[in-house]
């Protein structure tokens, strides 16, 4: 409570009953989920949408193990959540008691830190410390496992005395030296073809103004990681868009041609770099991250600066000489022109409904202002390509772990943390079915979340890999789904089914004007493909491109 | 200077709590680093244990290991003491086959290595010595012809020499100055 918690996502059970009973006496909104995985994704979505710590609570044993996927998701994407689990009585620990599981052992590699609390005296200080650990430095999930007896016994509670151990929550050590600063500035000033790589760390630090100032001051184009989307306005002339496996061709080509990469709060994921040996070989690299362990992990860097982006950029940016790089920008514009003719939005309308059209129309209809929560797969990439995000924390998606089933519960969390925001879930027919039981949570909590199911009858991204790399042998990717509209209606929610392009905007408008949750089942082209694509482990410039309109019959370039 | 493949030696001060060893060893397992040896013991300060970890890793990886160790909440201090500025020792006990005839010979060799005889049985001896890995390897080499029955090694402990150690201590004292009224049942 005193940590400012107002909302908790959870599911009760034997070993957590005392905590639930106590919660009734406090003004905390508890959202009853349908599966504990949902609770963790909701806490995660809550944190990502608002920047506040998300809290999930579950009982021991299966309740706790069901949280594992959500915790791993939050860990990979540095999302600050606190998970509280009940544990069997301290005397029973180790005896294989009913619903006992070693959840601190299980979650050790997927939490930033975890605690087992067996004494009531330790509860308060552990909770306080957990919130501090979750948010400080590089954020991440923290789990507190509390035995039933520690919940039941009461003790004197003094807020001040329960302060976190400063040794455990210390601020990151390093501040950048004058030498480092000079080296970084020299590289920036010498660069003719620099690119800023904008990552999630910018959003976590709140360093958007510094990034913008750096880009504008020195005329440096900005490419974003999937989780970095929103760190720089999409409509800004220096914005390139998303990089990586499904990044636009001009973005990846620009990175490969660059002579300097300025990597901000990102970690050179394999989906970003492709083949590391051929990645941006002409480029010097400046890497700024709060986590020292990320520097040099994947890509060797010329200057590695460790610290909060606001601090480091705050020290760096004023020293950057204003300048323009017209030749470089012109080169990128040429690359963009080449891509435009291949863009599906510019292809002749054959009466097909493409998912990319849905994304584009949704972007238009919502003026690019919605908080969009996506699942994992083809629709996720199309969203990233065609929904242009102007502001931070408006795209919420599982990047690192790639957790299918993330979207719906995370959207619930986002809506709870930002009740005034227009929240859209976009999920494929596969991922949506993994967690669609949370529709009941939406109904019970009376939430207003708009849901777009991109329904192509396949596990589309896997099918795409089978198409490219397994000779179209579609093993286990054709997918039977229920009538999603009827499913939503069964939960007492409004729903539409859309099969043609012309119906997309009207359905979106109808959903927007309805007070309450609406599900739209977009039945799209079944065997559509996300282009461009850098095959896993391939060179970043070796993209498979969409055949251009002019040469539609040509084989894909590789 | 160390070559890229030299083993790296880390001295790590940790809070003396259940689960800390798991956290540290899990980190190495998870990140795919190979531990050559790991020792843990009490320090001069109550509640704080000292680990000496020897890892076979290139220099770049060693810097990342150090950064990862710092991130563990229960870790108080990490120091890469690889190189000339530190001393390293390991204790070994060797049970060597030695009947009445061979016994004198083995004990002579032990003397050269400043190894002590700590047990004598009719058919064998137990020798004990401390030293660097090279010295221990040398001892084992000369004992092998007699028949080495059993070897127990402690793993390495390491300490920075002289003045540098003082600097390191000063940093630690700063950490200690922080009020610490919290103990965990982790």
Interface residues (C-beta under 8 A of the other chain):
Chain A: X104 X105 X108 X109 X112 X113 X115 X116 X117 X118 X119 X122 X125 X126 X129 X133 X137 X138 X161 X164 X165 X166 X167 X168 X173 X291 X292 X293 X295 X296 X297 X300
Chain B: X19 X22 X23 X26 X30 X60 X63 X64 X67 X68 X70 X71 X72 X73 X74 X76 X175 X178 X179 X180 X181 X182 X184 X185 X186
